[in-house]
Amino acid sequence: MIDKLENDKQRAYNVSNIVNNPEYVNAFVLIQADYINKLTKTGFGDDKEREYLHKMLLLVSELESHFNKVIVDGKIAEKTILQRIKQTTMRKGL
């Protein structure tokens, strides 16, 4: 169980480094803005293009949600690990 918690903690650390990178943030902002701009410029009969752009916006949102979940899971894992260490130390009388 600790291995999974440590893995979650490490994944959260890795993802945090990515999502806090200014280039990553800038890329997501630019990609979203580009999709929204293209979406607003579609013509009356461009149903397929609007559908595609809508899917792309959903994908960007799903990626952000996934990264946020990994970070939250890592924080929970870290707290759980610390609680278990504390419990173990208290049982040993240290």
PyMOL commands that set and color helices and strands:
alter all, ss='L'
color gray80, all
select helices_A, chain A and resi 2-19+22-40+47-92
alter helices_A, ss='H'
color red, helices_A
deselect
rebuild
show_as cartoon
